[in-house]
Amino acid sequence: MAAWTASSEYVVCDSQLYSVEVTDYLVPALVGNAGFHYESPPEDERQARALIRLLLGSSHAPAGAGPWQQPVAGGRRRVALRRTGCRTSAVTRTECAQDAPGSNRGS
């Protein structure tokens, strides 16, 4: 006879999440401000690298985590990829043990 144990729940990391950090360093005398900083919401690596490609004006996303620099009107742009965690899901596991201790064997 099979004995059922209590189910247990644990968290599994489905995929890594990344943020893209962008800082524009500008010359205030040229453009009227010193620049800005932006951090994207967490996203998967493919989406983060697509954003990096767009921000750098490149036809392909560079490898690695950066930082990369790109000239912009009135200054320069710094872009970096940062790992921020992982997308998780809860998994419930219930085990069935054959002839577990305390079960009625053969009765």
DSSP file with accessible surface (Angstrom, degrees, kcal/mol):
  #  RESIDUE AA STRUCTURE BP1 BP2  ACC     N-H-->O    O-->H-N    N-H-->O    O-->H-N    TCO  KAPPA ALPHA  PHI   PSI    X-CA   Y-CA   Z-CA
    1    1 A M              0   0  138      0, 0.0    98,-1.1     0, 0.0    99,-0.4   0.000 360.0 360.0 360.0 140.4    0.0    0.0    0.0
    2    2 A A  E     -A   98   0A  36     96,-0.2     2,-0.5    97,-0.1    96,-0.2  -0.607 360.0-150.0 -88.5 141.5    1.3    3.4   -0.8
    3    3 A A  E     -A   97   0A  30     94,-2.3    94,-2.4    -2,-0.3     2,-0.4  -0.943   9.9-141.8-111.1 133.7    1.6    6.1    1.8
    4    4 A W  E     -A   96   0A 183     -2,-0.5     2,-0.2    92,-0.2    92,-0.2  -0.795  13.0-153.1 -96.1 133.2    1.2    9.8    0.9
    5    5 A T        -     0   0   63     90,-2.0    90,-0.1    -2,-0.4     2,-0.0  -0.586  34.2 -82.9 -96.6 166.5    3.5   12.3    2.5
    6    6 A A        -     0   0   91     -2,-0.2    89,-0.3    88,-0.1     2,-0.2  -0.339  50.3-111.3 -65.8 146.6    2.6   16.0    3.0
    7    7 A S        -     0   0   69     87,-0.1     2,-0.4    -3,-0.1    87,-0.2  -0.502  29.1-153.9 -79.0 151.5    3.3   18.2    0.1
    8    8 A S  E     -B   93   0B  54     85,-2.4    85,-2.9    -2,-0.2     2,-0.4  -0.949   2.6-145.9-125.3 148.1    6.1   20.7    0.2
    9    9 A E  E     +B   92   0B 139     -2,-0.4     2,-0.3    83,-0.2    83,-0.2  -0.929  22.1 168.1-116.0 136.7    6.4   24.0   -1.8
   10   10 A Y  E     -B   91   0B 100     81,-2.3    81,-2.9    -2,-0.4     2,-0.4  -0.938  32.3-110.7-141.6 164.9    9.6   25.4   -3.0
   11   11 A V  E     -B   90   0B  98     -2,-0.3     2,-0.4    79,-0.2    79,-0.2  -0.821  24.1-161.1-104.0 137.4   10.7   28.2   -5.4
   12   12 A V  E     -B   89   0B  51     77,-2.6    77,-1.7    -2,-0.4     2,-0.8  -0.943  19.7-129.7-117.3 135.8   12.4   27.5   -8.7
   13   13 A C  E     -B   88   0B  59     -2,-0.4    75,-0.2    75,-0.2     3,-0.1  -0.763  25.4-178.6 -84.6 109.9   14.3   30.1  -10.6
   14   14 A D  E     -     0   0B  92     73,-3.0     2,-0.3    -2,-0.8    -1,-0.2   0.885  63.7 -14.4 -77.6 -42.6   12.9   30.0  -14.2
   15   15 A S  E    S-B   87   0B  42     72,-1.0    72,-3.2    29,-0.0    -1,-0.3  -0.985  71.5 -99.5-159.2 153.2   15.1   32.6  -15.8
   16   16 A Q  E     -B   86   0B  74     -2,-0.3    29,-0.5    70,-0.3     2,-0.4  -0.452  33.7-144.3 -73.7 148.7   17.5   35.4  -14.8
   17   17 A L  E     -B   85   0B  24     68,-2.9    67,-2.5    27,-0.1    68,-1.0  -0.904  15.3-167.9-115.7 146.7   16.3   39.0  -14.8
   18   18 A Y  E     -BC  83  43B  23     25,-3.2    25,-2.0    -2,-0.4     2,-0.3  -0.954  11.0-152.4-133.6 150.2   18.4   42.0  -15.8
   19   19 A S  E     -B   82   0B   2     63,-3.1    63,-2.8    -2,-0.3     2,-0.5  -0.913  15.2-137.6-116.7 151.0   18.1   45.8  -15.6
   20   20 A V  E     -B   81   0B   0     -2,-0.3    20,-2.5    21,-0.2     2,-0.5  -0.937  14.8-156.3-108.4 124.9   19.7   48.2  -18.0
   21   21 A E  E     -BD  80  39B  40     59,-2.8    59,-2.2    -2,-0.5     2,-0.4  -0.899  12.2-175.6-103.1 129.0   21.3   51.3  -16.4
   22   22 A V  E     +BD  79  38B   2     16,-3.1    16,-2.9    -2,-0.5     2,-0.4  -0.989   6.9 177.2-127.3 129.1   21.6   54.4  -18.6
   23   23 A T  E     -BD  78  37B  17     55,-2.5    55,-3.0    -2,-0.4     2,-0.6  -0.992  13.0-158.6-132.0 124.4   23.3   57.6  -17.6
   24   24 A D  E     -BD  77  36B  10     12,-2.5    12,-1.0    -2,-0.4     2,-0.7  -0.920   5.5-160.1-100.0 122.3   23.7   60.5  -20.0
   25   25 A Y  E     +BD  76  35B 101     51,-3.1    51,-2.5    -2,-0.6     2,-0.3  -0.930  22.2 179.5-101.1 113.2   26.6   62.9  -19.0
   26   26 A L  E     -B   75   0B  31      8,-1.7    49,-0.2    -2,-0.7    48,-0.1  -0.808  35.2-115.7-118.3 157.3   25.9   66.2  -20.7
   27   27 A V    >>  -     0   0   69     47,-2.7     4,-2.0    -2,-0.3     3,-1.5  -0.818  23.5-151.9 -90.4 111.1   27.6   69.6  -20.8
   28   28 A P  H 3> S+     0   0   74      0, 0.0     4,-2.5     0, 0.0    -1,-0.2   0.843  92.8  59.7 -56.4 -35.0   25.1   72.1  -19.2
   29   29 A A  H 34 S+     0   0  100      1,-0.2     5,-0.0     2,-0.2    -2,-0.0   0.806 112.7  40.1 -64.4 -25.8   26.4   75.0  -21.2
   30   30 A L  H <4 S+     0   0  128     -3,-1.5    -1,-0.2    44,-0.2    45,-0.1   0.849 133.4  15.6 -89.2 -40.4   25.5   73.2  -24.4
   31   31 A V  H  < S-     0   0   62     -4,-2.0    -2,-0.2     2,-0.3    -1,-0.1   0.452  97.6-112.4-119.7  -4.7   22.2   71.5  -23.6
   32   32 A G  S  < S+     0   0   66     -4,-2.5     2,-0.3    -5,-0.4    -3,-0.1   0.421  88.9  57.8  89.9  -4.4   20.8   73.3  -20.5
   33   33 A N  S    S-     0   0   83     -6,-0.2    -2,-0.3    -5,-0.0    -3,-0.1  -0.976  78.6-120.4-150.9 166.9   21.1   70.3  -18.1
   34   34 A A        -     0   0   71      1,-0.3    -8,-1.7    -2,-0.3     2,-0.3   0.427  65.6 -99.8 -89.8  -1.8   23.8   67.9  -16.7
   35   35 A G  E     -D   25   0B  27    -10,-0.2    -1,-0.3    -8,-0.1     2,-0.3  -0.777  35.4 -99.2 121.7-163.1   22.1   64.8  -18.0
   36   36 A F  E     -D   24   0B 102    -12,-1.0   -12,-2.5    -2,-0.3     2,-0.4  -0.968  12.6-135.3-156.0 167.1   19.9   62.0  -16.5
   37   37 A H  E     +D   23   0B 108     -2,-0.3     2,-0.3   -14,-0.2   -14,-0.2  -0.993  20.9 179.3-130.5 140.0   19.9   58.5  -15.1
   38   38 A Y  E     -D   22   0B 108    -16,-2.9   -16,-3.1    -2,-0.4     2,-0.4  -0.999  12.2-165.9-140.7 140.3   17.4   55.7  -15.9
   39   39 A E  E     -D   21   0B  77     -2,-0.3   -18,-0.2   -18,-0.2    -2,-0.0  -0.992  22.7-134.4-125.8 124.5   17.2   52.1  -14.8
   40   40 A S        -     0   0    3    -20,-2.5     3,-0.1    -2,-0.4     8,-0.0  -0.289  29.0 -97.8 -70.8 158.1   14.8   49.8  -16.7
   41   41 A P        -     0   0   82      0, 0.0   -21,-0.2     0, 0.0    -1,-0.1  -0.358  58.6 -77.8 -66.5 157.3   12.4   47.4  -15.0
   42   42 A P        +     0   0   76      0, 0.0     2,-0.3     0, 0.0   -23,-0.2  -0.330  65.7 159.9 -58.9 137.1   13.7   43.8  -14.6
   43   43 A E  B     -C   18   0B  36    -25,-2.0   -25,-3.2    -3,-0.1    41,-0.2  -0.946  43.7 -78.5-150.8 168.5   13.4   41.9  -17.8
   44   44 A D     >  -     0   0   39     -2,-0.3     4,-2.3   -27,-0.2     5,-0.2  -0.241  49.1-104.1 -71.4 165.1   14.8   38.8  -19.4
   45   45 A E  H  > S+     0   0   79    -29,-0.5     4,-2.8     1,-0.2     5,-0.3   0.877 117.8  55.8 -60.4 -39.1   18.3   39.0  -21.0
   46   46 A R  H  > S+     0   0  179      1,-0.2     4,-1.8     2,-0.2    -1,-0.2   0.939 111.6  43.1 -61.1 -45.1   17.0   39.0  -24.6
   47   47 A Q  H  > S+     0   0   82      2,-0.2     4,-2.0     1,-0.2    -1,-0.2   0.901 113.3  52.1 -68.2 -40.1   14.8   42.1  -23.9
   48   48 A A  H  X S+     0   0    0     -4,-2.3     4,-2.2     1,-0.2    -2,-0.2   0.930 110.5  47.8 -62.7 -42.5   17.5   43.8  -21.9
   49   49 A R  H  X S+     0   0   45     -4,-2.8     4,-2.5     1,-0.2    -1,-0.2   0.854 107.9  55.5 -69.9 -31.0   20.1   43.4  -24.7
   50   50 A A  H  X S+     0   0   36     -4,-1.8     4,-2.1    -5,-0.3    -1,-0.2   0.915 108.6  48.5 -64.6 -40.8   17.6   44.6  -27.3
   51   51 A L  H  X S+     0   0   43     -4,-2.0     4,-2.8     2,-0.2    -2,-0.2   0.921 110.5  51.0 -64.3 -42.0   17.2   47.8  -25.2
   52   52 A I  H  X S+     0   0    0     -4,-2.2     4,-2.2     2,-0.2    -2,-0.2   0.931 108.6  51.8 -60.1 -46.1   21.0   48.1  -25.0
   53   53 A R  H  X>S+     0   0  104     -4,-2.5     5,-2.2     1,-0.2     4,-0.8   0.931 112.0  46.6 -56.6 -44.5   21.3   47.8  -28.8
   54   54 A L  H ><5S+     0   0  128     -4,-2.1     3,-0.8     1,-0.2    -2,-0.2   0.935 112.1  49.6 -64.5 -45.7   18.7   50.5  -29.2
   55   55 A L  H 3<5S+     0   0   35     -4,-2.8    -1,-0.2     1,-0.2    -2,-0.2   0.819 115.2  43.9 -65.7 -31.1   20.4   52.9  -26.7
   56   56 A L  H 3<5S-     0   0   16     -4,-2.2    -1,-0.2    -5,-0.2    -2,-0.2   0.524 107.0-125.1 -90.6  -7.1   23.8   52.4  -28.4
   57   57 A G  T <<5 +     0   0   70     -4,-0.8     2,-0.3    -3,-0.8    -3,-0.2   0.862  61.0 146.2  66.8  36.2   22.4   52.7  -31.9
   58   58 A S      < -     0   0   42     -5,-2.2    -1,-0.2    -6,-0.2    -2,-0.1  -0.730  58.1-137.0-108.2 155.0   24.0   49.4  -32.8
   59   59 A S  S    S+     0   0  112     -2,-0.3     2,-0.3     1,-0.1    -1,-0.1   0.629  93.9  31.0 -83.3 -13.4   22.8   46.7  -35.2
   60   60 A H  S    S-     0   0  124     -7,-0.1    -1,-0.1    -6,-0.0    -2,-0.0  -0.989  88.0-108.1-141.6 152.1   23.7   44.0  -32.7
   61   61 A A        -     0   0   33     -2,-0.3   -11,-0.1     1,-0.1   -12,-0.1  -0.610  39.6-119.8 -78.6 134.0   23.8   43.8  -28.9
   62   62 A P        -     0   0   26      0, 0.0     2,-0.1     0, 0.0    -1,-0.1  -0.339  27.3-111.1 -70.7 157.1   27.4   43.8  -27.5
   63   63 A A  S    S+     0   0   88      2,-0.0     3,-0.3    -2,-0.0     2,-0.0  -0.375  76.0  27.2 -81.7 164.2   28.6   40.9  -25.4
   64   64 A G  S    S-     0   0   44      1,-0.2     0, 0.0    -2,-0.1     0, 0.0  -0.266  98.3 -72.2  82.5-168.3   29.3   41.1  -21.7
   65   65 A A  S    S-     0   0   55      1,-0.3    16,-2.3     2,-0.1    -1,-0.2   0.381  73.4-179.6-110.0   1.6   27.8   43.4  -19.1
   66   66 A G        -     0   0   37     -3,-0.3    -1,-0.3     1,-0.2    14,-0.2  -0.402  50.2-138.5  80.3-160.7   29.5   46.7  -20.1
   67   67 A P        -     0   0   69      0, 0.0     2,-0.3     0, 0.0    -1,-0.2   0.413  42.1-176.4 -79.5 152.9   29.6   49.4  -19.3
   68   68 A W  E     -E   79   0B  47     11,-3.0    11,-2.8    -2,-0.2     2,-0.4  -0.880  11.0-149.2-113.6 149.9   29.6   50.7  -22.9
   69   69 A Q  E     -E   78   0B 107     -2,-0.3     9,-0.2     9,-0.2   -13,-0.0  -0.942  13.5-179.3-124.1 146.0   29.9   54.4  -23.8
   70   70 A Q  E     -E   77   0B  72      7,-2.3     7,-3.3    -2,-0.4     2,-0.1  -0.999  30.1-116.5-141.2 131.8   28.4   56.2  -26.8
   71   71 A P  E     -E   76   0B 101      0, 0.0     2,-0.3     0, 0.0     5,-0.3  -0.471  36.1-179.0 -68.5 140.5   28.7   59.8  -27.8
   72   72 A V  E >   -E   75   0B  37      3,-2.1     3,-2.5   -47,-0.2     2,-0.1  -0.924  44.3 -70.6-131.0 163.1   25.4   61.8  -27.8
   73   73 A A  T 3  S+     0   0   93     -2,-0.3     3,-0.1     1,-0.3   -43,-0.0  -0.334 122.3   6.6 -56.3 120.3   24.7   65.4  -28.6
   74   74 A G  T 3  S-     0   0   19      1,-0.2   -47,-2.7   -48,-0.1     2,-0.3   0.549 136.7 -14.7  85.1   7.5   26.2   67.5  -25.9
   75   75 A G  E <  S-BE  26  72B  29     -3,-2.5    -3,-2.1   -49,-0.2     2,-0.3  -0.939  84.2 -60.6 169.0-141.8   28.0   64.7  -24.1
   76   76 A R  E     -BE  25  71B 107    -51,-2.5   -51,-3.1    -2,-0.3     2,-0.4  -0.969  29.0-135.6-143.3 156.3   28.2   60.9  -23.7
   77   77 A R  E     -BE  24  70B  50     -7,-3.3    -7,-2.3    -2,-0.3     2,-0.5  -0.930  11.1-159.7-115.0 136.0   26.0   58.0  -22.7
   78   78 A R  E     -BE  23  69B  69    -55,-3.0   -55,-2.5    -2,-0.4     2,-0.4  -0.963  11.8-175.6-115.6 128.6   27.0   55.2  -20.4
   79   79 A V  E     +BE  22  68B   0    -11,-2.8   -11,-3.0    -2,-0.5     2,-0.3  -0.984   4.3 174.7-127.6 134.9   25.0   51.9  -20.6
   80   80 A A  E     -B   21   0B  10    -59,-2.2   -59,-2.8    -2,-0.4     2,-0.5  -0.988  25.3-134.7-140.3 150.3   25.4   48.8  -18.4
   81   81 A L  E     -B   20   0B  15    -16,-2.3     2,-0.4    -2,-0.3   -61,-0.2  -0.882  24.8-172.8-103.0 131.2   23.7   45.5  -17.9
   82   82 A R  E     -B   19   0B  99    -63,-2.8   -63,-3.1    -2,-0.5     2,-0.4  -0.991  23.6-129.6-131.0 128.1   23.0   44.5  -14.3
   83   83 A R  E     +B   18   0B 157     -2,-0.4   -65,-0.3   -65,-0.2     3,-0.1  -0.599  26.7 178.3 -73.3 128.8   21.6   41.1  -13.1
   84   84 A T  E     -     0   0B  49    -67,-2.5     2,-0.3    -2,-0.4   -66,-0.2   0.455  49.2 -77.7-114.2  -4.2   18.7   41.9  -10.7
   85   85 A G  E     -B   17   0B  32    -68,-1.0   -68,-2.9     2,-0.0     2,-0.3  -0.991  55.9 -67.7 145.0-149.5   17.5   38.4   -9.7
   86   86 A C  E     -B   16   0B  44     -2,-0.3     2,-0.5   -70,-0.3   -70,-0.3  -0.980  32.6-110.7-145.3 154.1   15.4   35.7  -11.3
   87   87 A R  E     -B   15   0B 104    -72,-3.2   -73,-3.0    -2,-0.3   -72,-1.0  -0.744  47.3-163.8 -80.6 125.9   11.8   35.1  -12.3
   88   88 A T  E     -B   13   0B  81     -2,-0.5     2,-0.3   -75,-0.2   -75,-0.2  -0.749  19.1-168.8-115.9 160.8   10.5   32.5   -9.9
   89   89 A S  E     -B   12   0B  43    -77,-1.7   -77,-2.6    -2,-0.3     2,-0.4  -0.989  26.2-119.0-142.6 147.7    7.6   30.1   -9.7
   90   90 A A  E     -B   11   0B  61     -2,-0.3     2,-0.4   -79,-0.2   -79,-0.2  -0.721  27.3-164.4 -87.7 135.8    6.3   28.1   -6.8
   91   91 A V  E     -B   10   0B  50    -81,-2.9   -81,-2.3    -2,-0.4     2,-0.5  -0.974   6.4-151.8-122.2 133.9    6.4   24.3   -7.3
   92   92 A T  E     -B    9   0B  80     -2,-0.4     2,-0.5   -83,-0.2   -83,-0.2  -0.904  11.5-166.4-107.1 132.4    4.5   21.9   -5.1
   93   93 A R  E     -B    8   0B 117    -85,-2.9   -85,-2.4    -2,-0.5     2,-0.5  -0.971   7.6-175.9-122.7 128.2    5.8   18.4   -4.7
   94   94 A T        -     0   0   74     -2,-0.5     2,-0.4   -87,-0.2   -87,-0.1  -0.990  14.3-153.2-120.9 127.9    3.9   15.5   -3.2
   95   95 A E        -     0   0   88     -2,-0.5   -90,-2.0   -89,-0.3     2,-0.5  -0.797   6.8-155.3-104.5 146.2    5.7   12.2   -2.8
   96   96 A C  E     -A    4   0A  60     -2,-0.4     2,-0.6   -92,-0.2   -92,-0.2  -0.978  12.9-162.1-116.9 119.7    4.3    8.7   -2.7
   97   97 A A  E >   -A    3   0A  37    -94,-2.4   -94,-2.3    -2,-0.5     3,-0.9  -0.910  13.5-136.3-107.8 123.4    6.4    6.2   -0.8
   98   98 A Q  E 3  S-A    2   0A 138     -2,-0.6   -96,-0.2     1,-0.3     5,-0.0  -0.598  87.5  -5.1 -73.8 132.0    5.8    2.5   -1.4
   99   99 A D  T 3  S-     0   0   75    -98,-1.1    -1,-0.3    -2,-0.3   -97,-0.1   0.904  89.7-174.2  51.6  45.8    5.8    0.5    1.9
  100  100 A A    X   -     0   0   16     -3,-0.9     3,-2.4   -99,-0.4    -1,-0.1  -0.359  39.4 -79.6 -65.6 153.6    6.7    3.6    3.9
  101  101 A P  T 3  S+     0   0  126      0, 0.0    -1,-0.1     0, 0.0     3,-0.1  -0.288 121.5  23.8 -55.4 135.6    7.4    3.0    7.6
  102  102 A G  T 3  S+     0   0   82      1,-0.3     2,-0.1    -3,-0.1    -2,-0.1   0.376  93.8 124.6  89.3  -5.4    4.1    2.8    9.4
  103  103 A S  S <  S-     0   0   24     -3,-2.4     2,-1.0     1,-0.1    -1,-0.3  -0.501  73.0-102.8 -84.1 161.8    2.1    1.7    6.4
  104  104 A N        -     0   0  102     -2,-0.1     2,-0.6    -3,-0.1     3,-0.5  -0.705  38.5-154.1 -85.6 103.5    0.1   -1.5    6.4
  105  105 A R  S    S-     0   0  161     -2,-1.0    -1,-0.0     1,-0.2    -3,-0.0  -0.702  70.5 -15.8 -84.1 121.1    2.1   -4.0    4.5
  106  106 A G              0   0   88     -2,-0.6    -1,-0.2     1,-0.2    -2,-0.0   0.639 360.0 360.0  68.9  13.7    0.1   -6.7    2.9
  107  107 A S              0   0  121     -3,-0.5    -1,-0.2  -106,-0.0    -3,-0.1  -0.766 360.0 360.0-111.8 360.0   -3.0   -6.1    4.9
